[in-house]
Amino acid sequence: MRDYYKRISFQEELPSSFVTGLLCLILVVVYIFIMFLFPYQLLSQSPDAIYLIGMSAGIKEGEYYRIFSSIWLHGNVVHLASNLLFLFIFSFRLEELSKGRTVVIVFILSGIVGNIGSILWIVFSIPMISFGSSGAIFGLFGALIYLLKGKSKRDNRTMVFILVIFFSITISQDTNVLSHLFGMVSGPIIIKILKSISKHTDYQFF
């Protein structure tokens, strides 16, 4: 049965950076699409778009789609560019250590978990409007920490580099720290689950 899944899998035929490039492309396409859907400024998204699909108190009114939709929304070109940079760094390395499907699963689930963590702001009646892929990207970061732990000196230096990046962009006045933390913590948990699935079933993620 395992050989059957290997035969039907197209993953082996794809370059190791395929999913990383695809995720980056999706973020760019979504940004351009929303920019045309809600015309505003060339380098910034319309506040209407942000309030429509970003994480906000609307979640209390049953607008649960925001938990997913806000992952793909960015406020301006700088926001998008910085997330694309970190997405490339973390996703590219993770894709080298696993499979493309693993990167997709970690990215999406970590983004969702990060946004669920953001709900705490709303529970405590703290005004909040959150959007962006940061929670998902830090899920990739957490997954990397887990997979690189105890590896070579090169990988240890990579971990230190990633930690510096994490703290440098997290200590910011407008950063949704809860989304980052929840996303980062969920990364290793997702990897552990996927490792268990790979070990006990025919579905392989590494």
Residue pairs with C-beta under 8 A, 6 or more apart in sequence:
1 202
2 202
2 204
4 202
5 202
5 203
5 204
6 12
6 204
11 99
11 100
11 101
14 100
16 95
16 96
17 92
17 95
18 95
18 100
19 91
19 95
19 100
19 101
19 103
19 104
20 87
20 88
20 91
20 92
20 95
20 103
23 87
23 91
23 103
23 104
23 107
24 84
24 87
24 88
26 72
27 72
27 74
27 80
27 83
27 84
27 87
27 133
28 80
28 84
30 72
30 73
31 45
31 74
31 80
34 45
34 46
34 49
34 73
35 45
35 46
37 49
38 45
38 46
38 48
38 49
38 52
39 46
40 46
40 47
40 48
40 49
43 76
43 77
43 78
44 75
44 76
44 77
45 73
45 74
45 75
45 76
49 73
50 73
50 75
50 129
50 131
51 58
51 129
53 65
53 66
53 69
53 70
53 73
53 131
54 66
54 69
54 70
54 73
54 129
54 130
54 131
55 66
55 67
55 70
55 115
55 118
55 119
55 128
55 129
55 130
55 131
56 66
56 122
56 128
56 129
56 130
57 122
57 127
57 128
58 66
59 66
59 67
59 119
59 122
60 122
66 115
67 112
67 115
67 116
68 111
68 112
68 115
70 115
70 130
70 131
70 132
71 108
71 111
71 112
71 115
71 132
71 133
71 135
71 136
72 133
73 131
73 132
74 80
74 83
74 131
74 132
74 133
75 131
75 132
79 132
82 169
83 132
83 133
83 134
83 137
86 137
86 141
86 165
86 169
87 133
87 137
87 140
89 162
89 165
90 137
90 140
90 141
90 144
90 162
91 103
91 107
91 137
91 140
93 144
93 158
94 102
94 103
94 106
94 140
94 143
94 144
94 147
95 102
95 103
97 144
97 147
97 148
97 206
98 147
98 194
98 205
98 206
99 204
99 205
99 206
101 205
102 191
102 194
102 205
102 206
103 140
105 190
105 194
105 205
106 139
106 140
106 143
106 187
106 190
106 191
107 133
107 136
107 137
107 139
107 140
108 136
109 139
109 186
109 190
110 135
110 136
110 138
110 139
110 140
110 142
110 143
110 183
110 184
110 186
110 187
110 190
111 133
111 135
111 136
111 139
111 183
113 135
113 139
113 182
113 183
113 185
113 186
114 134
114 135
114 136
114 138
114 139
114 176
114 178
114 179
114 180
114 182
114 183
114 186
115 130
115 135
115 179
116 182
117 135
117 178
117 179
117 181
117 182
117 183
118 128
118 130
118 135
118 176
118 178
118 179
118 182
120 178
121 128
121 130
121 176
121 178
122 128
128 176
130 176
130 179
132 176
134 175
134 176
134 179
134 180
134 183
135 176
135 179
135 180
135 182
135 183
136 183
137 183
138 166
138 179
138 180
138 181
138 183
138 184
138 187
139 183
139 184
139 186
139 187
139 190
140 187
141 162
141 166
141 184
141 187
142 183
142 184
142 185
142 186
142 187
142 188
143 187
143 188
143 190
143 191
144 158
144 159
144 162
144 187
145 159
145 162
145 187
145 188
146 187
146 188
146 191
146 192
147 191
148 155
148 156
148 158
148 159
149 159
166 180
166 184
169 175
170 177
170 180
194 205
194 206
195 205
195 206
197 203
197 205
198 204
198 205
198 206
